[in-house]
Amino acid sequence: MNSPLDETAVREALKQVIDPEVGMNIVDLGLIYTVTLTDAQITIEMTMTSPACPMGQMIMDEVETALRRLAPDLPPVVELVWSPEWTPAMMSDTAKAHFGWQPDDV
């Protein structure tokens, strides 16, 4: 059973990547900004919660691994961006609930 390769499938695969400092996946944290699929590659624009994130390279490596597992024939391109700057408001409701935050708290 092969599901179509689309942005939803990519984001689902990336939910396997956990930010070890907070114990939450990077999709629900709001770290994945854009997913672009072409016949030649998968491009991800993502950020970190902080430019000083000590786990940044490890997380990016795990993103590449997850993408290779999902689509072995498409090379992943992972671009780290800092604009817009990440804020807790970018988190999903699932992540906010995980941290015990109400929508008005962020």
N, C-alpha and C positions, 0 to 999 in steps of 0.2 A: 504494500500500500504506500504509494508515493504521493505526498501532498504537494500541491504546486508551490514553487519557490516564489514567494512574494514577501512584502515587507512584514506581514503578520508572522509568517513562518520564521523569518530572520529574527524578529523580536522575541518570539517564543524560544528559539535556540539560545539567544543571548541571556534569557532569564536563568540559564544554568551558571552564568558567571556571577559570583558573589563578591561583593566588596568585603574583604575579611575584617576591616576595621569596624564595620557596623552590622555585619551579618545579614545583609539584604542584597537582593540581586540588582544589577546595574540598570535594568530596564525600569523597575519600579522606583528606583532612586531618581530616575529622570536624567541619567547620565548619557543616554543615547539620544542625540539630537536628530540626525537624519540617517536614513537607509536608502541607498541608491543601488538598484540592480540594473546591470546591462548584460549583454551576451558575453562580455569579456571579464567582468569582475563584480564583486560586491564591495561597495564603498560605505563605510560607516564614519559619520562625524560624531564624536563623543567628547565628553569633558570629564573632569574629576570634581569632587566636592571642594577641592582646594588645589592651587598650583603646587603646593608643597606636599601633596599626597605621597607618602613613602611607598605605597603599593601600586602607583600608577603604571609602571612598566609591566608588572606582573599581571595586572588587570587587562592591559592591552594585549599581552601575549595570550591570555585566556580567551579574549574576544576572537583573536585570529584562529586559535585552535577550535573554538566552537563553530566558526564560520567554515573552516576547512572540513569539519565533520559533517556539517549540513550540506555543503556543496563542494565536494572535492575537486571538481573541474573548474571552479571559478576562484581565481586568486583573490584573497581578501585585501582590502586597503583600509587601514584604520588610521583616521586622522584625528589628532588631539586638537581641540579648539577651546578657546577661552571666552568666546563671545557667542551668545550671551553668557554672562557669568552665571554659574549654577547657584540656585537658591533652594531652600527646602520647599518652597511653593511648587517646584517642578516635580515633586514626588507624586506618585499615584496615591489614591485613597488607601490602597492596601499598605503602602509603606508608611503613610501618616498614621494609620491605625496601629501598625507594628510598633511605632515609637510612642504611641499614646497621645498623638497630637490631634487636636480638633482642627477643622478647616480654618478657623479664625486665628489659630496659634501661629501660622506661618505666613 
